[in-house]
Amino acid sequence: MSTADAFRAGLRQAGVSAPGGLLDVLSLAAVVLDDRGRIVFWSPQADDLFGYSAEEALGEYAARLLVSEQDLETVIELFARVLESGQPWAGSFPIRHKDGTTRLVEFRNTRLQDEQGSLYALGIATDEGTLNRVEQNLSLSMRLVSQSPFGLGVMDTELRFVLVNPVLARIDGLPPAVLAGRPASTALPFLNEASIESDMREVLSTGVPLLDRFVAGRSLGDPGIDHAWSVSFYRLEDPGGRVLGLATSVVDVTEQHRAAADAARARRRLALIADASVRMGTTLDLEQTARELAEVCVPEVADLATVDLLDCVVLGHRTSADTFGPARFRALAVASAYPTEATRAVDPPGDMAQYDADRLITQTVLTRRPVLRAKVTGHDLRRVARDHEAAALLDTAGVHSYLAVPLIARGEVIGAVGLMRARNPAPFDEDDTVLAGELAARAAVSIDNARLFQSQRHAALTLQRSMLPQRPADRLGLEIAQRYQPAGATSEIGGDWFDVIALTDDKTALVIGDVMGSGIDAAATMGQLRTATRTLTQLDLDPADVLHYLDRATADVEHTIATCVYAVFDPHSSLCRISLAGHLPPVLMRPGHAPELLDLPTGAPLGVGGVPFHTTCIDLDPGDQLVLYTDGLVETRDQAIDDRLDLLLSLLAGAHRDLEETCDLLLRALRRPGDPDDVALLIARLPADAAPGAGQPTGSPGAG
């Protein structure tokens, strides 16, 4: 009896008359040749792969039907080698399709032998893309079923097992003989879902295969471990189309499922790190950078995240080497994935707290290592929260896992990130620790940069303010208001300054200037220029001469360029003499007239050298105002300077206000949060009862 006959007989004994659709279960084309090379078995899948129906192929010599003339000798040699040696052969081979095209087909060829000793050649074929899904050669005989690495079974039309291979039996934990005759839904624990039985009956009714149905659970054969299986169902029919039953294949995909889950998790975390690189450190604002870190951590890593900095670091000191003492923290940020009472249990941003060495956040900064409590206890919560009441809030909120990682920048611990989980049921693990450490490492440098910038900015601002005059008193014949506003938080302090200087004979010098650049260097240069200006004013020089000597002094300071307005007002004559060094022109406001930009010789910035300066004389009348300002008031990156100057004039138009109100109006209307330049503003007004002047500007040459 041939192998095919033996297989058919076995199915008939089980109540199934033909093996027709079994190969469909594995989605492979199968062809069996006798020892003369004639096709004796042709699977339905072979119809699609080669283009020939079984009726056209059976009985034909495979080589003549499927192989081009030039490949016949090679095929015959391979066929003989397989039959003679019994060694399987695998590889790609060009096959002639019925439509005349040549296709590259992957083969797994092996020798079969029946009980009579007759030899057959089994060819399992598929296109190259599907071969990887098959890891073992398949057979059309009972040996194929018994040696399959997959769980294989055949059911009758009542969905009772009539054939089960050893793999499927091991999954269930029962011998094949015990499984025979049992309903599939009770024989295999993972098939007891009503929906799966309904799906099987649908396949039996329609003949449409159900492929790769994912199921998970535990089996009697391995009750202690969760598994995942890929289950497929195919209807079996005899050559006449009579439904014989159902075939199933069960593939254990537990490792693949775990690997896919791990890969998906890794992709999400890589995406989180990439997102963090973009989101964190967008500014040099310390609090905002800390908030960015906290917000990146929720909800992907934690339900609640806190960022705390060591107070000594905030103050610009080095961290203590004491590994046993308490630590003083300043809370910078808190972020939560959802509204929760737990946010009330942590220190609000801006607060400072001192925690002993046994506290978890203190341990992480003292040891420079993460502190992980996968499952927190009440004792742990008391070592996390600031007090017993806060610990009770964390407990009520359902906090069950805690992780703290240090913030280390440039080799120095500067603070810590605290992470909690409440709704997320998974405890923190080592992967979470690595991820949190990566986020903390990336954020720590940005936070430290913001801290250093804030410290330097504070120093520059302190220096700047210390060198600017305090609120100047009104001078004879003048009412004065002034403002200085530093640049936004994301930029450094510049070198803008103003001054009001008392001169002889009741005269007053009004000065406003801008040193190009920023930071402490610009502030220091501004101080030098302000000192030099005050020294020159005592010589009672013409404004153009003052700028001439300032230009020479600035040229001696490397890489320094500054603009300046220098004006001297004489209350006895109501005459104001003005000279510009590359600065924007002042605004003249006269009662009953529209504000106007003074048409003055611009001159060159201080430090350019070799360019003459000119003095213009202006007679001022009672109620007249001069508005001096630096470019930070009107210059922006997205608007033309002429449009901004027009806006300045429109704001100054109308009824004259109190000088302080005018200063506030201009800063409020023209400045934006985070503007990258500082502003100096100086407004001088002749009292209404001042002696009137001629009111006309006249020009006079100055030093050059």
C-alpha positions in Angstrom: 0.0 0.0 0.0 1.4 3.4 -0.9 1.8 6.2 1.6 -1.1 8.1 0.1 -3.3 5.0 0.3 -2.3 4.5 3.9 -3.3 8.0 4.8 -6.6 7.7 3.0 -7.3 4.5 4.8 -6.6 6.1 8.2 -9.0 8.9 7.4 -11.7 6.5 6.3 -11.4 4.7 9.6 -11.9 7.9 11.3 -14.9 8.8 9.2 -13.1 11.1 6.9 -12.8 10.0 3.3 -10.0 12.1 1.9 -7.0 14.2 3.0 -7.7 16.9 0.4 -7.4 20.2 2.5 -4.7 19.3 5.0 -2.0 21.1 3.1 -4.3 24.2 3.1 -3.8 24.3 6.9 -0.1 25.0 6.3 -0.6 27.3 3.3 2.0 25.5 1.3 1.9 23.9 -2.1 2.8 20.2 -2.0 3.7 17.9 -4.9 4.5 14.1 -4.6 6.4 12.3 -7.3 6.9 8.6 -7.6 10.3 7.1 -8.1 9.9 7.7 -11.9 9.3 11.4 -11.5 5.6 11.3 -12.2 3.2 13.5 -10.2 1.1 11.4 -8.0 -0.2 14.1 -5.5 -1.0 17.7 -6.3 -2.3 20.0 -3.5 -4.8 22.8 -4.2 -2.2 25.4 -3.3 -0.1 24.0 -6.2 -2.8 25.1 -8.6 -2.2 28.8 -7.6 1.6 28.4 -7.5 2.1 26.6 -10.8 -1.1 27.4 -12.7 -2.0 23.8 -13.4 -5.0 22.0 -11.9 -4.6 18.6 -10.3 -6.3 17.1 -13.3 -3.7 18.6 -15.6 -0.8 17.7 -13.4 -1.4 14.2 -12.0 0.3 11.5 -13.9 2.6 13.9 -15.7 6.3 13.9 -15.4 7.1 16.9 -13.2 10.3 17.8 -14.9 8.6 18.0 -18.3 5.6 19.9 -17.0 7.3 22.5 -14.8 11.0 22.8 -15.9 12.5 24.5 -18.8 14.5 22.4 -21.3 17.9 23.8 -20.1 17.2 22.9 -16.5 16.0 19.3 -17.1 19.3 17.7 -16.5 19.8 19.5 -13.2 16.4 18.6 -12.0 16.8 14.9 -12.8 20.1 14.9 -11.0 18.6 16.5 -7.9 15.6 14.1 -8.0 17.9 11.1 -8.2 20.1 12.4 -5.4 17.2 12.8 -3.1 15.7 9.4 -3.8 19.1 7.6 -3.7 20.6 9.3 -0.6 17.5 10.2 1.3 19.1 13.5 2.1 16.6 16.4 1.7 17.3 19.3 -0.6 16.3 22.9 -0.2 16.7 25.9 -2.4 15.4 28.2 -5.1 14.6 26.9 -8.6 13.1 28.5 -11.7 9.7 26.9 -12.5 7.8 27.3 -15.7 4.2 28.5 -14.9 1.3 27.4 -17.1 1.0 30.9 -18.4 4.5 30.6 -19.9 6.3 32.8 -17.4 9.2 31.6 -15.3 9.0 32.1 -11.5 11.6 31.6 -8.8 10.1 29.1 -6.3 11.6 28.0 -3.0 11.5 24.2 -2.5 12.0 21.8 0.4 12.4 18.3 -1.2 12.6 15.1 0.8 12.3 11.4 0.2 9.3 9.5 1.5 9.1 5.7 1.8 6.0 3.6 2.4 5.7 0.2 4.1 6.3 -1.5 0.9 9.6 0.2 0.5 8.5 2.3 -2.4 10.1 5.6 -2.7 8.5 9.0 -3.3 9.8 12.5 -3.5 7.8 15.2 -1.6 8.2 18.8 -2.7 7.0 21.6 -0.5 7.0 24.8 -2.5 6.1 28.4 -2.0 7.3 31.7 -3.1 10.3 33.1 -1.4 8.3 35.5 0.9 6.3 32.7 2.6 9.1 30.1 3.1 10.2 31.5 6.4 6.9 30.7 7.9 7.7 27.0 7.5 10.5 25.6 9.6 10.2 21.9 8.8 9.4 19.8 5.9 5.9 18.6 5.7 4.6 15.2 4.6 1.4 14.0 3.1 1.6 10.8 5.1 0.9 10.0 8.7 4.7 10.6 9.2 4.2 14.2 8.1 1.5 14.6 10.8 3.5 12.9 13.5 6.7 14.7 12.8 5.3 18.2 12.4 6.7 20.8 14.7 3.2 22.3 14.9 0.2 21.1 16.6 -2.0 19.5 13.9 -5.4 18.0 14.3 -8.4 16.8 12.2 -12.0 17.1 13.4 -15.1 15.6 12.0 -18.2 17.6 11.2 -19.2 17.5 14.8 -15.9 19.2 15.7 -14.6 16.1 17.5 -11.0 15.2 17.1 -10.3 12.2 14.9 -6.6 12.8 14.5 -4.1 14.6 16.8 -0.3 14.8 16.3 2.1 14.6 19.3 2.7 18.3 19.4 -1.0 19.1 19.8 -1.2 16.3 22.4 1.6 17.8 24.4 0.0 21.2 24.4 -3.1 19.7 25.9 -1.2 17.4 28.2 -3.2 14.3 27.2 -2.2 11.3 25.0 -3.5 11.4 21.4 -5.6 8.3 22.1 -7.4 10.1 24.9 -8.0 13.1 22.8 -9.6 11.2 19.9 -13.3 11.5 19.9 -13.4 14.5 22.3 -14.9 17.8 21.3 -12.2 20.3 20.4 -13.6 22.9 22.7 -13.1 20.7 25.7 -9.9 18.9 24.6 -7.9 22.1 24.3 -8.4 24.7 27.1 -7.6 27.7 24.9 -10.4 26.7 22.4 -13.2 26.9 24.9 -14.3 30.3 24.0 -17.8 30.4 22.5 -16.6 32.8 19.8 -13.9 30.3 18.6 -16.4 27.5 18.4 -18.6 29.8 16.4 -15.7 30.6 14.1 -15.0 26.9 13.5 -18.5 26.2 12.6 -18.4 29.2 10.2 -15.4 27.8 8.5 -17.1 24.4 8.3 -20.2 26.0 6.8 -18.5 28.4 4.3 -15.2 26.8 3.5 -13.4 30.1 4.1 -10.3 29.4 6.2 -9.7 31.2 9.4 -6.0 32.0 9.6 -3.8 32.9 12.4 -6.4 33.4 15.1 -4.5 34.6 18.2 -5.4 32.9 21.5 -3.7 33.0 24.9 -4.0 31.0 28.0 -2.6 28.1 29.9 -2.7 24.4 29.0 -2.7 21.2 31.0 0.7 20.4 29.6 2.2 23.6 31.0 -0.2 25.0 33.5 2.3 27.3 35.2 3.1 29.6 32.3 1.0 31.8 30.0 1.3 30.9 26.4 0.2 32.4 23.1 -0.8 30.4 20.1 -1.6 31.1 16.5 -4.5 28.8 15.5 -5.8 28.3 12.0 -8.9 26.3 10.7 -9.5 24.9 7.3 -12.3 22.9 5.9 -11.5 19.4 4.4 -13.4 18.1 1.4 -13.2 15.0 -0.7 -12.6 15.2 -4.4 -16.3 15.4 -4.9 -16.6 18.4 -2.7 -18.3 16.6 0.2 -17.4 18.2 3.6 -15.3 15.8 5.6 -14.5 17.9 8.6 -12.1 20.6 9.8 -8.3 20.7 10.1 -6.5 22.9 12.6 -2.9 23.9 13.0 -1.7 25.3 16.3 1.6 27.2 16.5 3.1 28.2 19.8 4.0 31.9 19.2 4.7 32.7 22.9 8.3 33.8 22.3 7.4 35.8 19.2 4.5 37.4 21.1 6.8 38.3 23.9 9.5 39.5 21.5 6.9 41.6 19.6 5.6 43.1 22.8 9.2 43.8 23.9 10.0 45.4 20.5 6.8 47.5 20.6 7.7 48.6 24.1 11.3 49.4 23.0 9.9 51.4 20.0 7.6 53.4 22.3 10.5 54.1 24.6 12.9 55.1 21.9 10.1 57.4 20.6 9.8 58.8 24.1 13.5 59.5 24.3 13.5 61.1 20.9 10.5 63.2 21.9 12.2 64.2 25.1 15.3 65.3 23.2 13.0 67.7 21.3 10.8 68.9 24.1 13.4 69.3 26.9 15.8 72.2 27.1 13.8 74.4 24.7 14.6 77.4 26.8 17.1 78.5 29.5 14.3 78.9 32.0 15.0 76.6 35.0 11.4 76.0 36.0 10.2 75.4 32.5 13.0 72.9 31.8 12.1 71.0 34.9 8.4 71.0 33.9 9.3 69.7 30.5 11.1 66.7 32.1 8.2 66.0 34.4 5.7 66.2 31.6 7.7 63.9 29.4 7.6 61.2 32.1 3.8 61.0 32.3 1.9 59.0 31.4 4.4 56.7 29.5 6.7 56.1 32.5 4.7 57.2 35.5 1.4 58.5 36.7 3.0 61.2 38.8 6.4 62.8 38.3 8.3 65.3 40.5 11.5 67.2 39.8 13.5 68.6 42.8 16.9 70.4 42.8 19.3 70.5 45.6 19.0 74.0 47.1 22.8 74.4 47.3 22.9 73.9 43.6 20.3 76.5 42.9 22.3 78.9 45.0 25.4 78.2 42.9 27.3 76.1 45.5 28.8 72.7 45.0 27.0 69.7 46.4 28.2 68.4 49.8 30.4 65.4 50.0 28.5 64.2 53.1 26.9 60.9 52.2 25.1 60.4 55.5 23.5 63.8 56.3 20.2 65.3 55.3 19.6 67.1 52.0 17.7 70.3 51.3 15.6 70.3 48.1 13.8 72.9 46.2 10.7 71.6 44.3 10.7 72.7 40.7 8.0 70.8 38.9 5.1 68.3 39.4 3.2 66.6 36.6 0.3 64.1 36.8 -1.3 61.9 34.1 -4.7 62.6 35.6 -6.2 64.6 38.5 -5.2 62.8 41.7 -4.9 63.5 45.4 -1.3 62.4 45.1 -0.4 65.8 43.8 -1.3 67.3 47.2 1.2 64.9 48.9 4.3 66.2 47.1 6.1 69.5 47.6 4.5 72.2 45.4 6.9 73.9 43.0 8.8 76.7 44.7 8.8 75.1 48.2 11.9 74.0 50.0 12.1 71.0 52.2 14.9 69.2 54.1 14.8 65.4 54.1 16.9 63.1 56.3 19.3 60.5 54.9 16.7 57.7 55.2 14.3 59.3 52.8 14.3 57.7 49.3 14.9 61.0 47.4 17.9 61.7 49.7 19.3 58.3 49.2 19.3 58.7 45.4 21.3 61.9 45.5 23.7 60.7 48.2 24.4 57.4 46.5 24.1 58.8 42.9 22.1 55.7 42.1 18.4 55.0 41.3 16.2 53.9 44.2 13.5 51.4 43.1 10.6 50.2 45.3 8.7 47.9 42.9 6.0 47.4 45.5 5.8 50.1 48.1 4.7 49.5 51.7 3.3 52.0 54.2 6.8 52.4 55.5 8.1 53.3 52.0 5.3 55.9 51.5 6.4 57.6 54.7 9.9 57.8 53.3 8.5 59.4 50.1 5.9 61.9 51.3 6.8 65.0 53.3 4.8 63.9 56.4 2.3 61.3 57.7 -0.7 63.1 56.3 0.9 63.2 52.8 1.8 59.5 53.0 -1.9 58.8 53.7 -2.9 60.8 50.6 -0.5 58.7 48.5 -1.9 55.5 50.0 -5.5 56.7 49.2 -4.5 57.6 45.7 -3.3 54.0 45.2 0.4 54.6 44.8 1.9 51.1 44.6 5.3 51.6 43.0 8.1 54.2 43.3 11.2 55.1 41.5 13.7 57.9 42.1 16.7 58.6 39.8 19.4 61.2 40.4 19.9 64.2 38.1 23.7 64.2 37.3 25.2 67.0 35.2 28.9 67.4 34.5 29.7 64.7 37.1 27.8 66.5 39.9 24.4 65.5 41.4 22.1 68.4 41.1 18.8 66.9 42.1 16.4 64.0 41.6 13.3 62.9 39.7 10.6 61.0 41.6 8.2 58.7 39.8 5.0 57.0 41.1 2.5 54.6 39.7 -1.1 54.3 40.9 -3.5 53.6 38.0 -0.8 51.9 36.0 -0.9 48.4 37.5 2.6 47.4 36.4 5.3 47.9 39.0 8.5 49.8 38.0 11.2 47.4 36.8 14.8 47.6 35.7 13.7 48.6 32.2 11.8 51.5 33.7 14.9 52.4 35.7 17.1 52.5 32.6 14.6 54.6 30.7 14.1 57.0 33.6 17.9 57.3 34.0 18.2 58.1 30.3 15.6 60.8 30.5 17.1 62.2 33.7 20.6 62.2 32.1 19.4 64.1 29.0 17.4 66.6 31.2 20.1 67.1 33.8 22.4 69.0 31.4 19.6 71.2 30.2 18.5 71.9 33.8 22.1 72.7 34.8 22.5 74.9 31.8 19.4 76.8 32.8 20.6 77.0 36.4 24.0 78.3 35.3 22.4 80.8 32.9 20.0 81.9 35.6 22.9 82.4 38.0 24.9 84.4 35.4 21.8 86.3 34.3 21.2 87.2 37.9 24.8 88.3 38.3 24.7 90.4 35.1 21.3 91.9 36.1 22.6 92.7 39.6 25.7 94.4 38.0 23.5 96.2 35.5 21.1 97.5 38.1 23.9 98.5 40.5 25.5 100.7 37.8 22.2 102.4 36.7 21.1 105.4 38.7 18.3 105.0 41.1 15.1 106.9 40.5 16.6 110.3 39.4 15.2 113.4 41.1 13.5 116.0 39.0 16.0 118.7 37.9 15.4 122.4 37.6 13.1 122.9 34.7 12.6 119.2 34.0 10.3 116.4 35.2 11.9 113.0 34.7 10.7 109.4 34.5 12.7 106.3 33.6 12.5 102.6 33.2 14.9 99.7 32.8 13.5 96.3 31.7 15.8 93.3 31.3 15.6 90.9 28.4 13.3 87.9 28.6 14.1 84.8 30.6 15.6 83.0 27.7 18.1 85.6 26.8 21.0 87.3 28.5 21.1 90.8 30.1 22.3 93.4 27.6 24.2 96.7 28.0 21.4 99.3 27.9 21.7 102.2 30.2 20.4 105.7 31.0 21.7 108.5 33.1 20.5 111.9 34.4 23.6 114.0 35.3 23.6 117.4 37.1 25.8 120.0 35.4 26.9 123.5 36.3 24.5 126.4 36.0 21.5 124.1 36.7 21.9 122.3 33.4 21.1 118.6 33.1 22.7 115.9 30.9 20.3 113.2 29.6 22.0 110.1 28.4 20.8 106.8 27.0 22.8 104.2 25.3 23.1 100.5 24.2 26.3 98.4 24.3 26.0 95.7 21.6 26.3 92.2 23.0 24.9 90.6 26.2 25.9 89.2 29.5 28.3 90.3 32.2 30.8 91.7 29.6 28.2 94.0 28.1 27.1 95.1 31.5 30.7 95.8 32.6 31.4 97.7 29.3 28.2 99.7 30.0 29.5 100.6 33.4 32.8 101.8 31.9 31.0 104.0 29.3 28.7 105.4 32.0 31.6 106.3 34.2 33.5 107.9 31.2 30.4 109.9 30.3 29.9 111.2 33.8 33.6 112.2 33.8 33.3 114.0 30.5 30.2 115.9 31.6 32.1 117.7 34.2 34.2 119.4 31.5 31.0 121.2 30.2 31.8 120.0 26.6 29.5 120.3 23.6 27.5 117.0 23.2 29.3 116.2 20.0 32.7 116.6 21.7 31.5 114.3 24.5 30.6 111.6 21.9 33.9 112.2 20.2 35.9 111.4 23.4 33.6 108.4 24.2 34.2 107.1 20.7 38.0 107.2 21.3 37.5 105.5 24.7 35.3 102.8 23.2 37.8 102.1 20.5 40.3 101.1 23.2 37.9 98.4 24.4 38.3 95.4 22.1 35.2 94.3 20.1 33.0 97.0 21.7 30.3 98.9 19.7 27.7 101.1 21.4 25.1 103.6 20.4 24.3 106.6 22.4 22.1 109.8 22.7 23.7 112.7 24.7 21.5 115.7 25.4 22.1 118.8 27.6 19.2 120.9 28.7 19.6 124.5 30.0 16.5 125.5 32.0 17.4 129.2 31.8 17.3 129.3 28.0 15.0 126.3 27.5 17.6 125.2 25.0 18.4 121.5 24.5 21.5 120.5 22.6 21.5 116.9 21.3 24.0 114.6 19.6 23.5 111.0 18.3 26.0 108.2 17.9 24.3 105.7 15.7 21.2 105.7 17.9 17.5 105.8 17.1 16.2 109.5 17.2 14.3 110.7 20.3 10.7 111.6 20.0 9.6 115.2 20.6 6.1 115.8 22.0 4.6 119.3 21.9 1.2 120.1 23.3 -1.3 120.4 20.5 1.0 118.7 18.0 1.5 115.1 16.8 4.6 113.4 18.3 7.5 113.4 15.9 10.9 111.7 15.5 13.6 114.4 15.7 15.4 114.8 12.3 19.0 114.6 13.6 22.3 113.6 12.1 22.6 109.9 13.1 26.4 109.7 13.4 28.2 106.4 13.8 28.2 104.1 16.8 30.8 104.5 19.4 33.8 102.4 18.7 33.7 102.8 14.9 36.1 105.7 15.0 36.9 108.4 12.4 33.3 109.6 12.0 32.3 113.1 13.1 29.4 113.8 15.4 27.1 116.8 15.2 25.1 118.8 17.8 21.6 120.0 17.1 20.0 122.7 19.2 16.3 122.6 20.0 14.2 125.2 21.9 11.7 123.6 24.2 8.5 125.2 25.4 6.5 124.5 28.6 4.9 121.1 28.4 7.3 119.7 25.7 8.6 116.2 26.3 11.6 114.3 25.0 11.4 110.5 24.8 14.7 108.7 24.7 14.8 104.9 24.3 16.9 102.0 23.2 16.2 99.8 20.3 14.8 97.0 22.4 11.6 99.0 22.8 10.8 99.1 19.1 12.8 96.4 17.2 11.3 93.0 16.6 12.2 90.1 14.3 8.9 90.0 12.5 8.0 93.7 12.0 9.7 96.5 10.0 11.4 99.1 12.2 9.4 101.9 10.4 6.1 100.2 11.4 7.3 99.9 15.0 8.3 103.6 15.1 4.9 104.6 13.7 3.3 102.5 16.5 5.5 104.3 19.1 4.3 107.7 17.8 0.7 106.6 17.8 0.9 105.5 21.4 2.4 108.8 22.4 -0.3 110.8 20.5 -3.3 112.3 22.2 -3.6 114.0 25.6 -0.4 114.0 27.5 -0.3 111.6 30.4 1.6 111.4 33.6 5.2 110.5 32.8 5.0 107.3 34.8 1.8 106.2 33.0 3.5 106.9 29.7 6.4 104.7 30.6 4.1 101.9 31.7 2.0 102.3 28.5 5.0 102.0 26.2 6.4 98.9 27.9 3.1 97.2 28.1 2.2 97.9 24.4 5.5 97.4 22.7 7.2 94.7 24.8 6.4 90.9 24.5 7.2 88.2 27.1 10.6 86.8 26.4 11.8 89.6 24.2 15.5 89.0 23.5 16.7 92.5 24.2 16.6 94.8 27.2 15.2 98.3 27.2 16.1 101.6 28.7 13.5 104.4 28.6 13.9 108.0 29.7 11.3 110.7 29.4 11.9 114.4 30.3 9.2 117.1 30.3 9.3 120.9 30.8 6.8 121.9 33.5 3.9 123.8 32.2 5.0 126.9 34.1 8.5 126.9 32.7 9.7 130.0 30.8 8.9 129.6 27.1 11.6 129.2 24.5 11.7 129.9 20.8 10.7 126.4 19.9 12.8 125.9 16.7 15.8 123.6 16.3 19.1 125.0 15.0 22.2 123.1 14.0 25.8 123.7 15.0 28.9 121.8 14.1 30.5 119.6 16.8 33.7 117.8 17.3 35.0 115.5 14.7 
